[in-house]
Amino acid sequence: MDSRNAPVTSRIATVMYGVLHRVVPPVLRAVWRPTVEGLEHVPRTGPVILASNHLSFIDSVVIPAVAPRKVVFLAKSDYFTGTGIKGRITKAWFESLGMLPVDRDDTKSALDSLGTALEVLGRGEAFGIYPEGTRSRDGRLYRGRTGVAHLALTAGVPVVPVGLLGTERVLPVDAGRPRITPVTVRFGTPILPSEEYAALPLGKARRLLTDEIMAAIAALTGQELAGSYNERPAD
């Protein structure tokens, strides 16, 4: 993208976010009537990480729809590179929801995404992340990858665990359109990296903090623990 157009694009995305956030959340809440618990645990200001289990593509719409503030998520770069009118509309839609592109098949891009997340937190914003890496296709909760702890420890920010229930039934993989089904969003007590982590080797600190975050998510969802990492299917 031409850097001269970046400020203009950013302003357009900001305006569209403001418009859509006044329209989309009330519509979603009216249609799906989600049960929301623990909203008081989400800080209204300041940098924070929202770490959630991941059951459906729709998760990145549900969380911002019920959260009391803007939440920035990463999304597949494919959503931002389409051509024609449909491509431009899709790109504008994802940007207006506060999403940022990442190429999940490129290792360097995936690493750069951590830098992008730190920039978001550095601006005092809320960043949403799925520690499992990709959505669970069998409903179990998979082992968390340590990127979430890397962000929390590096930025020194709290992590709010989020538990989603029922979103996998809203938009199943084979569904052509969203379904009306009960959804529950639970926000847990914020986890602030304690000083004891600073005394540990970095790798161990990241692993232990990630496990603490995943345990909090499991307590919110009641999901069966897979005990292994989740991998994206080859297709």
C-alpha positions in Angstrom: 0.0 0.0 0.0 1.2 3.5 -0.8 2.3 5.0 2.5 0.8 8.3 1.5 -2.6 6.6 1.6 -2.1 4.9 4.9 -3.4 7.8 7.1 -6.5 8.1 4.9 -7.1 4.4 5.0 -6.7 4.5 8.8 -9.2 7.3 9.2 -11.7 5.5 6.9 -11.3 2.3 9.0 -11.8 4.3 12.2 -14.9 5.9 10.9 -16.3 2.6 9.7 -15.5 0.9 13.0 -17.4 3.6 14.8 -20.4 3.2 12.5 -20.4 -0.6 12.5 -19.8 -0.8 16.3 -23.0 1.3 16.8 -25.0 -1.0 14.5 -23.6 -4.6 14.5 -23.4 -5.3 18.3 -27.0 -4.3 19.0 -28.1 -6.4 16.0 -26.1 -9.4 17.1 -27.3 -9.1 20.7 -30.9 -8.8 19.5 -30.7 -11.8 17.2 -28.5 -14.2 19.3 -29.2 -12.8 22.7 -25.8 -13.9 24.0 -25.4 -14.6 27.7 -22.5 -12.4 28.9 -20.8 -13.0 32.2 -18.0 -11.2 34.0 -18.0 -8.0 31.9 -16.7 -6.1 34.9 -13.4 -7.9 34.5 -12.5 -6.1 31.3 -10.6 -2.9 32.0 -12.3 0.0 30.2 -9.0 1.7 29.5 -5.4 0.8 29.1 -3.6 -2.1 27.4 -5.0 -5.5 27.9 -5.0 -9.0 26.3 -8.2 -10.9 25.8 -7.2 -14.6 25.5 -10.0 -16.9 24.4 -10.7 -20.4 23.4 -11.5 -20.7 19.7 -14.4 -22.7 18.3 -15.6 -20.8 15.2 -14.7 -18.1 12.7 -17.5 -16.1 14.3 -15.6 -15.8 17.6 -13.7 -12.7 16.4 -17.1 -11.0 15.8 -18.8 -12.2 19.0 -16.1 -11.0 21.4 -15.9 -7.4 20.0 -19.7 -7.3 19.8 -20.1 -7.8 23.6 -16.9 -6.3 24.9 -17.2 -2.8 26.4 -14.3 -1.5 24.2 -12.7 -2.0 20.8 -10.7 -5.3 20.6 -8.1 -5.8 17.9 -7.7 -9.3 16.4 -5.5 -10.7 13.7 -7.2 -12.2 10.6 -6.0 -14.2 7.6 -4.4 -11.9 5.1 -6.6 -13.5 2.4 -9.5 -11.5 3.7 -7.6 -8.3 2.8 -6.3 -9.1 -0.6 -9.5 -9.9 -2.6 -10.1 -8.1 -5.9 -13.1 -6.3 -7.3 -16.0 -4.8 -5.4 -16.4 -7.9 -3.2 -12.7 -7.8 -2.3 -12.8 -4.1 -1.4 -16.0 -4.6 0.7 -14.5 -7.6 2.5 -11.3 -5.7 3.3 -13.2 -2.7 4.5 -15.4 -5.0 6.7 -12.5 -6.6 8.4 -10.6 -3.4 8.9 -13.7 -1.7 10.3 -14.0 -4.5 12.9 -10.5 -3.6 14.0 -8.8 -6.7 12.5 -5.3 -6.7 11.2 -3.9 -9.0 8.4 -1.4 -11.8 9.0 -0.1 -14.5 6.6 -0.5 -17.6 8.7 1.6 -19.7 6.2 4.6 -17.4 6.4 6.8 -17.9 9.5 8.3 -14.4 9.3 4.8 -12.8 9.0 3.6 -14.8 12.0 6.6 -13.6 14.1 6.0 -10.0 12.8 2.4 -10.3 14.1 3.7 -10.4 17.6 5.4 -7.1 16.9 2.1 -5.8 15.6 0.3 -7.0 18.8 2.9 -5.1 20.9 2.2 -2.0 18.9 -1.5 -2.3 19.6 -0.8 -2.8 23.3 1.7 0.1 23.2 -1.2 2.4 22.1 -3.2 1.4 25.1 -5.6 -0.8 23.2 -7.1 -4.2 23.8 -5.7 -7.1 21.8 -7.6 -10.4 21.2 -5.7 -13.7 20.8 -6.5 -17.4 20.6 -3.6 -19.2 22.4 -4.7 -22.5 20.7 -3.6 -21.0 17.4 -6.5 -22.3 15.4 -10.1 -23.3 16.1 -10.9 -26.6 17.8 -12.8 -28.9 15.5 -13.7 -31.4 18.1 -14.7 -29.1 20.9 -11.8 -29.9 23.1 -9.4 -27.3 24.6 -5.9 -27.6 23.1 -2.6 -26.7 24.7 -1.8 -23.0 24.5 1.1 -21.7 22.4 3.3 -19.3 24.3 2.8 -16.2 22.2 0.2 -14.9 24.6 2.7 -15.1 27.5 5.4 -13.5 25.3 3.1 -10.5 24.8 2.0 -10.3 28.4 5.5 -10.5 29.9 7.0 -8.2 27.3 4.3 -5.5 27.6 3.7 -6.1 31.3 -0.1 -6.1 30.7 -3.0 -8.1 32.2 -4.6 -11.0 30.4 -8.3 -11.5 30.7 -9.3 -15.1 30.0 -12.4 -15.5 27.8 -14.6 -18.6 27.6 -16.9 -19.0 24.6 -19.6 -21.6 24.5 -22.0 -22.4 21.6 -20.3 -20.3 18.8 -19.4 -23.5 17.0 -23.1 -24.0 16.3 -23.6 -20.5 15.0 -21.5 -21.0 11.9 -20.4 -24.6 11.4 -17.9 -25.3 8.6 -20.5 -26.7 6.3 -23.1 -24.0 7.0 -24.0 -21.5 4.3 -25.4 -19.0 6.7 -25.3 -18.3 10.5 -27.7 -20.1 12.7 -29.7 -18.8 15.6 -28.4 -20.7 18.6 -27.6 -19.8 22.2 -24.1 -18.3 22.8 -22.4 -17.6 26.1 -19.3 -15.3 26.6 -17.6 -15.5 30.0 -14.8 -13.0 31.0 -12.6 -14.2 33.8 -10.6 -12.4 36.4 -7.5 -10.7 34.9 -4.2 -12.4 35.2 -1.3 -10.1 35.8 2.2 -11.6 35.3 3.6 -11.9 38.8 7.1 -11.0 39.9 7.9 -14.7 40.3 7.9 -15.1 36.5 10.7 -12.5 36.2 13.0 -14.8 38.2 12.5 -17.8 35.9 14.2 -18.6 32.6 12.3 -16.8 29.9 11.1 -20.0 28.2 9.9 -21.5 31.4 8.1 -18.3 32.4 6.3 -18.2 29.1 5.2 -21.8 29.4 4.0 -21.5 33.0 2.1 -18.3 32.3 0.5 -19.8 29.2 -0.6 -22.8 31.2 -2.1 -20.6 33.9 -4.1 -18.7 31.2 -5.3 -21.9 29.6 -6.3 -23.3 33.0 -8.4 -20.1 33.6 -10.0 -20.5 30.1 -10.8 -24.2 30.9 -12.5 -23.2 34.2 -14.7 -20.8 32.2 -15.7 -23.3 29.5 -15.6 -26.7 31.1 -14.1 -28.1 27.9 -12.3 -31.4 27.9 -8.5 -30.9 27.7 -6.9 -32.3 24.6 -3.4 -32.4 26.2 -1.7 -31.6 22.9 -1.3 -28.7 20.4 -3.9 -28.1 17.8 -2.7 -28.1 14.2 -4.4 -26.6 11.2 -5.6 -29.2 8.6 -3.6 -29.5 5.4 -6.5 -28.2 3.3 
